Amino acid sequence: MAQPDDTTPDALKDSYDPLTPVPAGARVFGALDMFSLWFSLGLGLLVLQAGAFLVPGLSLPAAFGAILVGTVLGVLLLAGAGMVGAETGLSAMGSLRPALGARGAAVPTVLNVVQLVGWGAFEIIAMREAADALAKQTFGVSNAVVWTLLFGALATGLAFLGPVSFVRRFLRAWGLWLLLAGAAWLTWRLLAEHDLAALWARPGTGEISFASGVDLVVAMPLSWLPLIADYTRFGRTPRAMFRGSALGYLLANVWFMGLGAAYALAVGGGEGMLIAALAAAGGGVALLLIVIDETDNTFADIHSAAVSTATLVRARPARLALGFGVLCTAIALVAPLGNYESFLLLIGSVFAPLFGVLLTDHFVVRPWRPDPNAATPGLNWAGLAAWAAGIAAYQGVGRLLPDVGATLPAFVTAALVYVALRLPSMRTA
């Protein structure tokens, strides 16, 4: 794949080969860019819905505690994976090759593409449902197909432009400000229309444990692990990428998951109930702004699905993004917004231990020596075995000790197994 030079316009910079380090002259992102991107990605309709899953099983104080603990844990892993991208200059799936081998990395790459297509479709569905609720409330009309096609086309167009153009020309210019205005309005309406003290004092019903709540929360940042390096590879320094992404996602996820839990406790549960309540509670304008900005999540899913696929086939990510945008839109036309909680937990079971292997390989086995040519051409059995052990730990703990929480045990298991398997080669290095 031909490489753009350092004078390439922003709209074409996603054409860099995902298996080749981005040259220094094209690494234009600073901490503010990453803060803007990850603050924006941490606010969304599906984040609100994820927060709603925590109640009434947990009380509101317990839900906020789970949100804080789960977000901090997830953000540390997420920002660490972002540092790997900044260190190597490689895409997220390209950076897995030293730990898993060139062929071994194809396994999580395929899984990542599948889950990103699923996320992209979910995001389009969420935007469609919210926009349709607003249209019904305001004009008395409903047309889900038109909304699906509209949001699918918008997200696909942004994904075709690429990350540098998206962050600099769309997000930092005006998209983030729309989102902040919308989030602030929804927060003010919650405080103005509901008795927060009464909600805070209401006991939980006990259907979900605190540890299970943490696992559900941590699945949100973990869902971004397999793609953060697709953006931090354009970063000037690893530390700036860590600071910007960690702070941005931490603030946004705690804010919006907490908002979702509070709204859900105030209005009751049920699929679509939260969105309808937000639209009807005087927050229609704010919800509309958030629906517009929600496109950034779908952009990220489509763009990274294309970048991941480009590590397997010789094609430009921009062209692949067009195909994935069409696919996500088509799925959104027929798929229901059900089983979302199970989808989140399944993602955690696969990618938490995978990135336990990646971070251990980068920071412990090969500390601060990024080498894009370090991958073996076939399979790195140590990495694959450690990944499998981590998945087994996640499933085992989740089934046998559901009140403990499985994410941290899975991550630690994968990391320790990988170190144990690589220890002989580390001693002789």
BELVENQUI-V833236 format. One record per residue. RES is the residue in three letters. PHI is phi in degrees with one decimal (NA if undefined). OMEGA is omega as a letter, one per 20 degrees, with the letter a starting at -180 (* if undefined). Layout:
res,phi,omega
RES,PHI,OMEGA
RES,PHI,OMEGA
This chain:
res,phi,omega
MET,NA,a
ALA,-66.2,a
GLN,-99.6,r
PRO,-66.0,r
ASP,-90.1,a
ASP,-71.7,r
THR,-96.5,a
THR,-61.6,r
PRO,-58.8,a
ASP,-53.4,a
ALA,-65.5,a
LEU,-109.4,a
LYS,-72.1,r
ASP,-75.1,r
SER,-78.2,r
TYR,-60.6,r
ASP,-57.5,a
PRO,-66.1,r
LEU,-100.4,r
THR,-119.5,a
PRO,-58.3,r
VAL,-65.7,a
PRO,-65.0,a
ALA,-57.5,a
GLY,-67.0,a
ALA,-99.9,r
ARG,-88.0,a
VAL,-105.3,a
PHE,-79.9,r
GLY,-110.6,a
ALA,-62.0,a
LEU,-66.2,r
ASP,-61.0,a
MET,-69.3,r
PHE,-60.4,a
SER,-61.1,a
LEU,-64.1,a
TRP,-82.0,r
PHE,-65.6,r
SER,-65.7,a
LEU,-70.8,r
GLY,-80.7,r
LEU,-106.6,r
GLY,-177.8,a
LEU,-65.4,r
LEU,-72.2,r
VAL,-67.4,r
LEU,-57.2,a
GLN,-66.0,r
ALA,-63.2,r
GLY,-62.6,r
ALA,-66.0,r
PHE,-66.0,a
LEU,-76.7,a
VAL,-119.2,j
PRO,-86.9,r
GLY,-56.3,r
LEU,-101.1,r
SER,-67.9,a
LEU,-62.8,r
PRO,-60.6,r
ALA,-66.1,r
ALA,-63.1,r
PHE,-65.3,r
GLY,-64.4,r
ALA,-63.8,r
ILE,-62.8,a
LEU,-66.7,a
VAL,-63.9,a
GLY,-64.3,a
THR,-69.6,r
VAL,-59.9,r
LEU,-60.2,a
GLY,-65.5,a
VAL,-67.0,r
LEU,-61.3,r
LEU,-67.5,a
LEU,-63.0,a
ALA,-66.8,r
GLY,-63.5,r
ALA,-64.8,r
GLY,-64.6,r
MET,-63.3,r
VAL,-60.4,r
GLY,-62.4,r
ALA,-69.2,r
GLU,-67.9,a
THR,-90.5,a
GLY,75.3,a
LEU,-99.3,r
SER,-69.5,a
ALA,-59.2,a
MET,-74.5,r
GLY,-66.5,a
SER,-73.4,r
LEU,-80.1,a
ARG,-63.6,r
PRO,-60.9,a
ALA,-82.6,a
LEU,-113.6,a
GLY,88.9,a
ALA,-61.1,r
ARG,-77.0,r
GLY,-62.2,a
ALA,-68.1,r
ALA,-66.2,a
VAL,-65.2,r
PRO,-66.2,r
THR,-63.6,r
VAL,-63.9,r
LEU,-60.9,a
ASN,-64.9,r
VAL,-60.8,r
VAL,-61.7,a
GLN,-70.3,r
LEU,-68.9,r
VAL,-62.4,r
GLY,-61.8,r
TRP,-62.2,r
GLY,-58.6,r
ALA,-65.2,r
PHE,-59.6,a
GLU,-64.0,r
ILE,-62.9,r
ILE,-61.7,a
ALA,-62.0,r
MET,-64.3,r
ARG,-60.4,a
GLU,-63.4,a
ALA,-67.6,a
ALA,-65.1,r
ASP,-66.6,r
ALA,-62.6,r
LEU,-66.1,a
ALA,-65.3,r
LYS,-64.1,a
GLN,-66.0,a
THR,-89.5,a
PHE,-116.7,a
GLY,73.0,a
VAL,-123.1,r
SER,-144.0,r
ASN,-152.9,a
ALA,-64.3,a
VAL,-64.2,a
VAL,-62.5,r
TRP,-63.1,r
THR,-61.5,a
LEU,-66.4,a
LEU,-64.3,a
PHE,-70.1,r
GLY,-62.8,r
ALA,-67.2,r
LEU,-63.3,a
ALA,-65.9,r
THR,-64.3,r
GLY,-62.5,r
LEU,-65.8,r
ALA,-64.5,r
PHE,-65.5,a
LEU,-68.4,r
GLY,102.7,a
PRO,-69.7,a
VAL,-65.3,r
SER,-63.9,a
PHE,-62.6,a
VAL,-67.6,a
ARG,-78.0,a
ARG,-95.4,a
PHE,-106.8,a
LEU,-73.0,a
ARG,-71.7,a
ALA,-72.1,a
TRP,-155.2,a
GLY,-62.0,a
LEU,-65.0,a
TRP,-69.0,r
LEU,-61.3,a
LEU,-65.3,r
LEU,-61.0,r
ALA,-63.9,r
GLY,-65.7,a
ALA,-65.2,r
ALA,-64.8,r
TRP,-65.6,r
LEU,-62.5,r
THR,-66.2,r
TRP,-64.2,r
ARG,-65.0,r
LEU,-61.0,a
LEU,-68.1,a
ALA,-79.7,a
GLU,-105.5,a
HIS,-131.1,r
ASP,-85.6,a
LEU,-64.8,r
ALA,-63.4,r
ALA,-67.0,r
LEU,-63.0,a
TRP,-64.7,a
ALA,-84.8,a
ARG,-71.7,a
PRO,-74.6,r
GLY,-76.6,a
THR,-91.9,r
GLY,88.5,r
GLU,-69.4,a
ILE,-132.5,r
SER,-84.0,r
PHE,-60.9,a
ALA,-64.1,r
SER,-65.5,r
GLY,-63.4,r
VAL,-61.6,r
ASP,-60.9,r
LEU,-65.2,a
VAL,-66.3,a
VAL,-66.4,r
ALA,-64.2,r
MET,-65.9,r
PRO,-64.0,r
LEU,-64.4,r
SER,-65.4,r
TRP,-94.2,a
LEU,-53.7,a
PRO,-75.7,r
LEU,-141.4,a
ILE,-61.3,a
ALA,-66.6,r
ASP,-62.3,a
TYR,-111.1,r
THR,-71.5,r
ARG,-63.4,r
PHE,-92.8,a
GLY,-82.6,a
ARG,-72.3,a
THR,-138.7,r
PRO,-60.8,a
ARG,-65.1,r
ALA,-64.4,r
MET,-66.2,r
PHE,-66.0,a
ARG,-62.1,a
GLY,-64.0,a
SER,-70.1,a
ALA,-65.3,a
LEU,-67.0,a
GLY,-61.6,a
TYR,-71.9,r
LEU,-59.5,a
LEU,-62.5,a
ALA,-69.0,a
ASN,-68.6,r
VAL,-63.5,a
TRP,-60.5,a
PHE,-80.5,r
MET,-66.8,r
GLY,-64.0,r
LEU,-63.7,r
GLY,-64.0,r
ALA,-64.5,a
ALA,-66.4,r
TYR,-63.2,a
ALA,-63.4,r
LEU,-67.2,a
ALA,-75.5,a
VAL,-110.3,a
GLY,95.6,a
GLY,-93.5,a
GLY,105.8,a
GLU,-62.4,r
GLY,83.7,a
MET,-63.4,a
LEU,-63.8,a
ILE,-63.3,r
ALA,-61.6,r
ALA,-66.0,r
LEU,-63.5,a
ALA,-69.1,a
ALA,-87.3,a
ALA,-91.2,r
GLY,81.4,a
GLY,-106.0,a
GLY,-59.4,a
VAL,-63.5,a
ALA,-63.1,a
LEU,-64.6,r
LEU,-62.6,r
LEU,-61.7,a
ILE,-69.4,r
VAL,-60.0,r
ILE,-62.1,a
ASP,-75.0,r
GLU,-57.4,r
THR,-58.1,a
ASP,-64.6,r
ASN,-64.4,r
THR,-67.7,r
PHE,-54.5,a
ALA,-63.2,r
ASP,-62.8,a
ILE,-69.2,a
HIS,-62.0,a
SER,-73.0,r
ALA,-60.9,r
ALA,-68.6,r
VAL,-63.4,r
SER,-61.9,r
THR,-64.3,a
ALA,-67.5,r
THR,-79.9,a
LEU,-107.2,a
VAL,-127.2,a
ARG,-87.3,r
ALA,-152.3,r
ARG,-73.2,r
PRO,-56.4,a
ALA,-62.0,r
ARG,-71.4,r
LEU,-63.5,a
ALA,-60.6,r
LEU,-61.9,r
GLY,-65.8,a
PHE,-69.8,r
GLY,-63.1,r
VAL,-63.3,a
LEU,-64.0,r
CYS,-60.6,r
THR,-65.2,r
ALA,-63.7,r
ILE,-64.3,a
ALA,-63.2,r
LEU,-69.7,a
VAL,-122.2,a
ALA,-91.4,r
PRO,-82.7,r
LEU,-92.1,a
GLY,-106.5,r
ASN,57.2,a
TYR,-66.5,a
GLU,-63.0,r
SER,-62.0,r
PHE,-63.3,r
LEU,-61.8,a
LEU,-68.0,r
LEU,-63.7,r
ILE,-59.7,r
GLY,-60.6,a
SER,-67.0,a
VAL,-95.1,a
PHE,-91.7,r
ALA,-61.8,r
PRO,-68.4,r
LEU,-60.0,a
PHE,-83.2,r
GLY,-62.8,r
VAL,-67.3,a
LEU,-60.7,a
LEU,-66.5,r
THR,-66.5,r
ASP,-62.3,a
HIS,-77.1,a
PHE,-98.9,a
VAL,-115.7,a
VAL,-70.9,r
ARG,-125.3,a
PRO,-63.0,r
TRP,55.9,r
ARG,-125.0,a
PRO,-62.2,a
ASP,-139.0,a
PRO,-64.0,r
ASN,-99.8,a
ALA,-76.8,a
ALA,-71.4,r
THR,-72.2,a
PRO,-69.1,a
GLY,-107.9,a
LEU,-120.2,r
ASN,-98.5,a
TRP,-66.0,r
ALA,-63.4,r
GLY,-65.2,a
LEU,-66.6,r
ALA,-66.4,r
ALA,-65.3,r
TRP,-61.1,r
ALA,-62.4,r
ALA,-64.4,r
GLY,-65.3,r
ILE,-63.1,r
ALA,-61.5,r
ALA,-64.4,r
TYR,-59.9,a
GLN,-67.1,a
GLY,-65.5,r
VAL,-65.2,a
GLY,-62.5,a
ARG,-86.6,a
LEU,-88.8,a
LEU,-131.0,a
PRO,-62.9,a
ASP,-83.6,a
VAL,-85.9,a
GLY,94.5,a
ALA,-104.3,a
THR,-64.6,a
LEU,-64.4,r
PRO,-57.9,r
ALA,-66.4,a
PHE,-62.0,a
VAL,-65.8,r
THR,-59.5,a
ALA,-61.5,a
ALA,-64.1,a
LEU,-67.8,r
VAL,-63.7,a
TYR,-65.2,r
VAL,-61.3,a
ALA,-61.7,a
LEU,-73.6,a
ARG,-94.4,a
LEU,-57.7,r
PRO,-58.5,a
SER,-71.5,r
MET,-67.5,a
ARG,-69.4,a
THR,-93.2,a
ALA,-69.6,*
